[in-house]
Amino acid sequence: MDFQLPHEITEKLADLDSFIEKEIKPLERENDNIRFFDHRRENSRTDWDNDGRPRDDWRALISEMERRADKAGHLRLGLPKACGGQAASNLMVAAIREHLAGKGLGLHNDLQDESSIVGNFPIVPVLESYGSPDQKKYIEGIITGKMHLSFALTEPGHGSDATWLETKAVRDGDHWVINGMKRWNSQVARAHANLVFARTSGKPGDGKGITAFIVPVQSEGHNILYNHWTFNMPSDHAEVELKNVRVPDSAILYKEGEGLVLAQRFIHENRIRQAAASAGAARYCITLAASYARSRIAFGEPLSKKQGIQFPLVELYAECEMVRNFIFKTAWQMDHQDPLEISDMVSICNFRANRLACDAADRAMQTHGGIGYSRTLPFEHIYRHHRRYRITEGSEEVQMRRVAQYLFGFSGKQVHK
């Protein structure tokens, strides 16, 4: 077996590095844009007077980065060819996500806003596969940021237990009337429409009977109540009320009662990419901590001579190598079979990598001492960002339950042999 990344992937990584140095780093440095990445980052990015949402100048900088990346042919790399993309493999996209996160904070790949020179648009393949011709008009708008579609699945009383959601839609002639609440409705404040999941038939806990509706955000009764402030700011995660919102039959994405198919594809695609980014961030933290330990003199010798410093970093380094390679193996398998057949492997990647990123950032802070705790260095930012990944896209407990379904044969699933 060949465990090296294919030549076309390593070639692409080098191409991206060259693009970053030529186009993105100069943009990052001009007009004091570095304020969004140095010790001022959180304050510079956050519009505190607008409920903690991202500042307009921060969003404008991201948009310019994405425009340049799109012009260079990088932004749509992982998207279907019908969307102007290159249909890059899961392995290539995972390797890129890991590589870019491994370069540390920068405009090239800022995970707080899920922005990168190689875009992550998990809703786009869903629209391409399941959307009507009219619904597919959102694809270009999502990519360019001119007509965004947000995602409304989670509710105040329901997160990972999505089949128990309480938002309901009732047919009224050739229309539907939607009532309910949504939480963590990310980026809805700058969206043109909201993809709302509501129960249209069946009983709580049923996988069938949940329908996805594309609801224009200006619809009467679609109310953005407030924005949740989070561990890492800015935040763009709203609480949304749907009060007698009327939409036509044509608002249904895919089929009535089959909305969870869309949600599963969206989340599943995001999990492996999220895991790859976490592995890259962990590698970055471990590398910087080891480098600092070699140069920092304490009690007359480098910190790296102390076993109390060595052993925790060795443990993390070993785990990072194993997790990173398991992610690449799983991504490769996703390219050769139905990803849903190996969802336990995707879940292993996700919960172990996200936990690793937090552990590595925490250890990097500890190794650097007081300066590691400060915002002079990026570790606190990395920790606060990646801590959310242990909850989103299915909490790590839900990921472990998924693995248990295969390991113990629950629901007819079997561990891979």
N, C-alpha and C positions, 0 to 999 in steps of 0.2 A: 504494500500500500504506500502511496505517495502522500506524505503529510504536509508537503509544501503547498502554499497557496499557488494556484495556477498563474502562469506568466501574465495573462491578460489582466489579472487582478493586481499584481504587484506593479505592473506598468501603469494601471489606472491610479494607484496610490501615489506614484511618483508624479503623474500628470496633475493630480489634485494639489500636491505639495507645491509644485511649480506655480500653479494658478494662485494659490494662497499668497505666496511670496510676491508675485507680480501684481495682483489685483486687490487682494483683500487686506493684507497687512498695511499697505499705504493708506487705504480707506480707514482702517482702524486707528491710524495715528493722526490723521488730519483733523483740523478744527477741534482739537481736544476730545475727539471721540473716544480716546482711551479712558475717559472718565467712566464709561459704561463697563469697564473691565478691571479697573484698579480698585483701591480701597473705597472709592466713592460710588461703586457700581450700584448698590441697592438704592441709594438715594437718587442717583442720576436717572435710573430707569423708572422710578415710581412717581406717579402723579398722586401725591398724598391728598390733594384737594378734590380729586375725582375718584374717591372711594378706593384708592390704592391701585388703580389700573395702570397699565404701561403708559409712559409719557409718549406724546406724539413724535418727539424728536428721536426717541429710541426706536419706535416702530418705523420711522422713516429711514433710519440707518439700516435696519434689517431688510426693509424693502429694497433699498439700493444694493445691498449685498446679494439678495436673491435675483434681482434684475441682471446683475453682472454674471452671476453663476448660470442663469438661464441662457444668456447670450453666448456664454462659453460652452454650452451643451452639457453642463453638469447637473443642474437643478432637477431635471426630469429623468435622471438616469434610471431610477428604479420603476418608473411608470410604464404602463403598456404603450406599445408603439402607436396605437390609435389616439393616445393623448399627447403625442409628440415626444414620448419617452424612448428609452432604449431597451426596455424589458430586461434589465439586469437581473441576474440570478439572486436568490436569497443569500447565497454564500458571498457574492460580491458586495451586496449591500451591507451585510453583517460585518464583513472585513473593513469596509469603509467607515461604518459607524464606530467600530472599535478604534480604528486608526485615528480618526479625527478627534474623538474624545481623549485619546492618549496624548494629544498635543496640548491639552490643557485649555484654559479659558481663552476665548477669542471670538471674533466676529465670524470666523470660518464655521463655527459649530457651537451655537449657544443653546444648550438644552433646556434652559429655563423657559424659552419661548418655542421650543421644538423647531428651531430654525437652523439651517445648515446649507452649505453650498451644494450638498446632495440632499434634496428635500425629502421630508417624510410626510406623505399625504395618504394615509391609510384609507380615507373615505373615497379617494379618487378611483381606485380599482373596483370598489363596490358600485359606484355610480356607473362606471363603464360596463360592468357585467350585468347589472340589474336595472339600470335606469331607463326611462323612456327617452325618446329623442329630445323632448322638451326639458326633461330633468338633467340630461347630460350637458346642458348649457352651463351648469354650475362648475363643471370640471375646469375649464379655463379660468373661471373666476376664482376658484380655490387656489390654483397654482400661482396666479398673478396677485392674489390678495384683493382683487377688485369686486368680487362677489362671493364672499365666504359663506360656507354652510357649516354651522356648529352642530354639536352632537349631544342630544338630551336623552340619556338613559337612566342615570342615577337619580334617586329621589331622597327626600329627607329620611324616610323610613326604610329605604332599600338601596343597597349598593351592589355587592356581588350576588345577592339573591334576586337577580333581575326578573325571574319568572314570577315573583310575587309583587311586582310593581302595582301601584294603586291608581296611576293615571288611566283614565278610561276614555274611549271614544265610542259614541253611539250614533248609528246611522239615522239621518233625517233626510229622507228623499234621496237626492243624488249628492248630498253633502254628509259630513260627519261633524259632530260637536264634541270637542275635547275638553275635559276637565281634569286638573291634577296639578302637581307640583314637581319641579325638577331642581336638583342640586348639582353643584360642580358642572354647571352648563358652560363649559369652557369657551371663551372667545365669542359668546353670543352678543356681547355689546358691540362688536364690530362686524357682525354677520348680516347677511342679506336674508337668510332663512335659517330655520332651526330644524334639525332632523329629530322629531319627537316620537318616542316609542310609547304606545298606549295599548291597553288591553281592549280588544274588540269582541272577544268571545272566550269561552272556556272558563276555568276557575283558577284561583290563585295557585301557583306552583306548576301549572301546565306550560310546557314549552311552546305549544301551539296556541294561537289565539292572540298573539301580540303583533301589532301592525306598526310599521314605520311611516310617518307622515312628514312631508316637507312643508313646514309651516313658515310663511313669510313673517319676519319678526315684527313687522308693522301691523299684523293682523289685530283686529279688535279683540281684547281679552288676553293677548300675549303680553304679559307684564314682567319686566325685569325689576325685581324688588330691591336687590342689593348685591354687592360683590363681597365674597368671602375673603378676608385677609388671612394669609397663610404664613407658614414657617419661613418661606422664602418669598420675598416681595420683589417686583410687583406681582399682583395676582389678577387673573382674568377669569375667575370662576364664579359665575353668578347663581343666585337663587331665582328661579323663574316660576311664575304662576300662569297657569292656563285656565282661563275662566270663560266657559262657553265659547271657545274658539271654533269658528266654522271654517272648514276647508272642503273642497270638492273631492270627488273620487279620484281625480287625476293627481291629487297630492300624495297618494299612496306610492311608496317606493317598493318595487317588486310586487309582492302579492299580499292580499289581505290575510292576516293571521300568521304570516311567515317572516315577521320582522326580526326574530332572533337569529335567523340565518345571517342577516346583514351584520348584526352586532357581533356575532361570533367571528366572522371573517375580519371585521375591523380590529377587534381586540387581539385575535390570534396573530395577525400580521405585525401588530405593534409589539407584541411580547418579545419576539426574538431580536428585534432591532433595539428595543429598550435594554435587553440583556447585554447586547454587544456594546452599547454605549457605556453601560455600567462597568463592564470589564475594562474598557479603555480608560475610564476615569480612575479605576482602581490601580491600573498599571502606572498611570501618571503619578498618583499619590505615592505609591511605593518607590518609584524611581527617584522622586524628589527627596523623599525621606532618607533613602540610602545615601544619596549624594550629600545631603546635609550632614548626616552622621559621620561621613568620612572627613568632612572639612571642619567640623565643630570640635574645638579642643576643650575638654573638661577634665579637671583633676590631672592635668599634664599630658593627656593623650586623647586621640580622637574618640568621639562617642562610639564609633563603629567597633571599637575594641571591647565594649561592654556587652556581655551576653544578654543583659536585660534589654538592650537595644536590638541586638542581633536577632534573637529568637522570635520575637513577635513579627518582625519584618520578614524573616525567613518563612514563617508559617503563611503569611499573607502572599508572599511571592510564589510559594508552592501552590497555594489554592488558586491564585490568579492564572498560573500556567494551565492548571487542569480545567478550570472553568472556561477560560478563553478557547482552548482547543475543543472542548465539548460543545461550545456554542457554534464553532465553525463546522464541526461534524454534523450537528443537528440542522444547521442551515443548508448544508449540502444534501442531507436527506430530504429536506423540504422541497428541494429542486427535483427529486427523483420519485416522490410519491405524494399522495394526498397529505398535506400538513396536518389535517385533523386526525389522521391515523396515528400520529406520533405526538399528540398534544401533551402527553406526559413528559416527553423529552423537552418540549418547548417550555413547559412549566418548571422543570428542573433548572434550565438555563436562566429563566427569569428570576425565580426567588433566590437562587444562590448568587447570581451576579449582582443583584440589587443589594443584597445584604453585604456582599464583599465590598462594594463601593463605599458603603457607609463605614464599614470596619477599617478600610484602608485610609479614608479621610480622617477618621478619628485617630488612628495610629500616627498618621503624618503630623497631626496637630500635636500629639504627645511628644513625638520625637523632636519637633522644632521648639517645644517649650512655649513660653509666653508669646513669642512672635508668631507661632503657629496658630494660636488662638485668635490673634488679631486679624483684622481685615486687610492687612498689608499682604498677606498670603492668601491663596485661593481656597484653602482646605475647608474653612467654615462654610463657604458658599457651595462647594461641592457636596459637603455632607447634607446641608439643608435641602439642596435640590434633590439629590438621589434618595433621601429619606422618604420622599413622597412615592417613589416607585415601589416601595414595599407595600403600598396600599392600592395604587392605581392599577388599571388593567387586570384587576383581580388581586386581592391581598395575598401575601405570601402563604397565609393559612389556606386560602382557596386553591392556590397553586399546589400546595402539598396534598390537599384532598384529591386533586386531580391525579396526582401521581399515585396516591393510594388506590384509586379506582382501578388502575392497571396492575399495581403490585399485588393487590388482594383479590382481583377479579370481580370487583363490584360492577354492577350494570353490564355484565357480560364482557367487560374489557379485560385484556390480558397483557401482561408485561412482555416486552419484546424479547425474543430468543435469538 
